[in-house]
């Protein structure tokens, strides 16, 4: 898991984080993690899988179409090109 160090944080901000953490029953470090997660990974963010699913449904692609594409797919590995 990654770690970060935050330098030059004001005493006021640090104190506010400690108070906020205590009000949520968490450590200051856990509170900072929660704040960062909420900001950089909001629940309403675009999720590529969901977007692709919606796009395929809008285009009229059904589960049967996907299954047919999977069955007709060539499973043999591609042969490298020979450059002579």
NORPEPE-V406408 format. One record per residue. RES is the residue in three letters. SS is DSSP state (~ for helix, > for strand, _ for the rest). OMEGA is omega in radians with two decimals (NA if undefined). NEAR is the number of other C-alpha atoms within 8 Angstrom. Layout:
RES_SS_OMEGA_NEAR / RES_SS_OMEGA_NEAR
This chain:
UNK___-3.11_2 / UNK___3.09_3 / UNK___3.08_4 / UNK___3.04_4 / UNK___3.13_4 / UNK___3.14_5 / UNK___3.04_4 / UNK___3.04_4 / UNK___-3.11_7 / UNK___3.10_6 / UNK_~_3.14_6 / UNK_~_3.13_6 / UNK_~_3.13_8 / UNK_~_3.12_9 / UNK_~_3.13_8 / UNK_~_3.09_8 / UNK_~_3.13_11 / UNK_~_3.12_10 / UNK_~_3.14_8 / UNK_~_3.13_9 / UNK_~_-3.14_13 / UNK_~_-3.14_10 / UNK_~_3.09_7 / UNK___3.12_7 / UNK___-3.12_6 / UNK___2.99_10 / UNK___3.11_9 / UNK_~_3.13_10 / UNK_~_3.11_7 / UNK_~_3.12_9 / UNK_~_3.11_13 / UNK_~_3.09_9 / UNK_~_-3.13_8 / UNK_~_3.13_8 / UNK_~_-3.13_8 / UNK_~_3.12_8 / UNK_~_-3.12_9 / UNK_~_-3.10_9 / UNK_~_-3.04_7 / UNK_~_3.12_6 / UNK___-3.11_7 / UNK___-3.12_8 / UNK___-3.10_5 / UNK___-3.12_4 / UNK___3.11_6 / UNK___3.09_6 / UNK___-2.99_6 / UNK_~_3.14_6 / UNK_~_3.12_6 / UNK_~_3.13_8 / UNK_~_3.12_9 / UNK_~_3.11_8 / UNK_~_-3.13_8 / UNK_~_3.13_8 / UNK_~_3.14_8 / UNK_~_3.10_10 / UNK_~_3.12_9 / UNK_~_3.12_7 / UNK___3.10_6 / UNK___3.13_6 / UNK___-3.11_9 / UNK___3.08_8 / UNK_~_3.11_6 / UNK_~_3.09_6 / UNK_~_3.14_8 / UNK_~_3.13_9 / UNK_~_3.12_8 / UNK_~_3.11_8 / UNK_~_3.13_8 / UNK_~_-3.12_7 / UNK_~_-3.11_6 / UNK_~_-3.12_6 / UNK___3.10_6 / UNK___-3.10_4 / UNK___3.12_4 / UNK___3.11_4 / UNK___3.12_4 / UNK___3.10_4 / UNK___-3.13_4 / UNK___3.09_4 / UNK___3.08_4 / UNK___3.11_4 / UNK___-3.10_3 / UNK___NA_2
